[in-house]
Amino acid sequence: MRTQVCNRRQSHHHERRGSVLVVSAVSMMTMISVLLLLLETGVIMDSGRKAQSASDAAAMAAAQSLMRRDPQAKAILTGEQFVREFNQLGDISIQIDTPPVTGPYAGREGYCEAVVTMQSSYTGFSSFTGANSPDIRARAVAGYDRVSSADMIIALDKEFSPGLNCVGNGRLLIDGGVITNSQGWGIDENGAPVDGYINGYAGNITSNGMFVGKRFDICGGVNDPLGFQPWVPGDVSPLHCRKPLVPDPLLYLPTPTIATGVPPVDHGRAKVTADHVVETFYPGLYDDIAISGGTVTFMPGIYVIRGGELRITGGNVTGDGVMFYVTLDSWDPQSGYPDNLDFNSPPLTNAAKRGGITVTSDATLRGLKDPASPFDGMLFYMRRVNDLPVAVAGNATAGQVTGTVYAKWSELTLSGQGVFNTQFIIGNAKWAGNGDMTLSPTGYEFARPGLVYLVE
């Protein structure tokens, strides 16, 4: 009897020990599965973020290309290359459509849709369970728009001193803002020292003249804060030093070509000196334009000056809806080469033949008027690497001289009197007038820099 009892207990003990092993094994497998699932979920989420960043980058790169007026095929290739070269995501699928084919922006020109598909790199749970690792898909839509700037002077050259210089005895009145990238030293609006990265002042007053405006943003310092007065007398100082550098707002303004509105007609050299001469000029290609007398009318359109200069120093001159592009004789009217590669390139240091811009008469000149053109609102446009000077003077009335002057590396000299509805995006600016000149945006459109943004 006792022996039988012991046998039963021993058998029951072995049964319990076997059950524990089974439960433990199942629990271990469950824990491993959960751990692998958590790891794979984290990796999938990380892959999702990478895919979304890649689709955002592809859409924006393609939209940036469209803004530069690149062909549709090039914009798509740009978006694809940007992702493959800079995101380093390995084996992925990229689909870019411009215009988009789905969503609220489907069919809208100027917008790009990018869809990125990739596989999660970690397959622990999928391998453990025998399932396939899931595909990761992300989508983005980007577009561009053009926005006007209220800044009347943007002096871009950070290594030039002074970036904003007053040498005249008059007042330059700016109904808007002024930006100066010069990193010269000086003091700020409160008289505190400002360390500079280059020698000389960023903003300089060396005469009895002054600047009057709504806002002066200067990267470095100035020699005399009192030379920067508020637009409304008695307001707080409009001077703000130690401001960050501002990028070129027209960096992606395309190079004029036949495809963007330049007539392929070679007019040679245009010169008028005698007062009795009456001339009408037409858009196209010129070697040089020099007007010092006579009555001259520029018909609306784009004028390209190759290797020479634009010089208007006298005469009765009118141009309504015009843009003058001053470049070198190497410019190709079909492709825009080599100008279309300039972007942030430094100014030329060789002896290549090139000219500047001088308008010191009482001419009536109004910028291009074509909302469909990338140059809408432009008046003067210097090839970016051309650093020859730009001089603007005269006695203008409101509406007589309108538009944007873009000369990325040039020194601008302003003098004269009256009201100029003109914006200047240049290398550095010098005020040399002895009267009052007003720069005002009121009632007129300037060239609008492109802004690329995500919409989906």
Stockholm file with secondary structure:
# STOCKHOLM 1.0

chainA/1-456         MRTQVCNRRQSHHHERRGSVLVVSAVSMMTMISVLLLLLETGVIMDSGRKAQSASDAAAMAAAQSLMRRDPQAKAILTGEQFVREFNQLGDISIQIDTPPVTGPYAGREGYCEAVVTMQSSYTGFSSFTGANSPDIRARAVAGYDRVSSADMIIALDKEFSPGLNCVGNGRLLIDGGVITNSQGWGIDENGAPVDGYINGYAGNITSNGMFVGKRFDICGGVNDPLGFQPWVPGDVSPLHCRKPLVPDPLLYLPTPTIATGVPPVDHGRAKVTADHVVETFYPGLYDDIAISGGTVTFMPGIYVIRGGELRITGGNVTGDGVMFYVTLDSWDPQSGYPDNLDFNSPPLTNAAKRGGITVTSDATLRGLKDPASPFDGMLFYMRRVNDLPVAVAGNATAGQVTGTVYAKWSELTLSGQGVFNTQFIIGNAKWAGNGDMTLSPTGYEFARPGLVYLVE
#=GR chainA/1-456 SS CHHHHHHHHHHHHHHHHHHHHHHHHHHHHHHHHHHHHHHHHHHHHHHHHHHHHHHHHHHHHHHHHHHTTCCHHHHHHHHHHHHHHHTCCCSEEEEEESSCSSSTTTTCTTEEEEEEEEECSCCHHHHHHTCCCCEEEEEEEEEEEECCCCEEEEECCTTCSCSEEECSSSEEEEEEEEEECCCEEEECTTSCEECCSEEEESEEECSSCEEEEEEEEESSCBSCGGGEEESSTTSCCCEECSCCCCCCTTTTCCCCCTTTTCCCCEEEEEEECCTTCEEEECSEEEEEEEESSSEEEECSEEEEEESSCEEECSSEEEEEEEEEEEECTTCCTTTCTTGGGCTTCCCCCSCCCCCCEEECSCCEEEECCCTTSTTTTEEEEECTTCCCCEEECSEECTTSEEEEEEEEEEEEEECCEEEEEEEEEEEEEEECCSSEEEECCTTCCCCCCEEEEECC
#=GC SS_cons         CHHHHHHHHHHHHHHHHHHHHHHHHHHHHHHHHHHHHHHHHHHHHHHHHHHHHHHHHHHHHHHHHHHTTCCHHHHHHHHHHHHHHHTCCCSEEEEEESSCSSSTTTTCTTEEEEEEEEECSCCHHHHHHTCCCCEEEEEEEEEEEECCCCEEEEECCTTCSCSEEECSSSEEEEEEEEEECCCEEEECTTSCEECCSEEEESEEECSSCEEEEEEEEESSCBSCGGGEEESSTTSCCCEECSCCCCCCTTTTCCCCCTTTTCCCCEEEEEEECCTTCEEEECSEEEEEEEESSSEEEECSEEEEEESSCEEECSSEEEEEEEEEEEECTTCCTTTCTTGGGCTTCCCCCSCCCCCCEEECSCCEEEECCCTTSTTTTEEEEECTTCCCCEEECSEECTTSEEEEEEEEEEEEEECCEEEEEEEEEEEEEEECCSSEEEECCTTCCCCCCEEEEECC
//
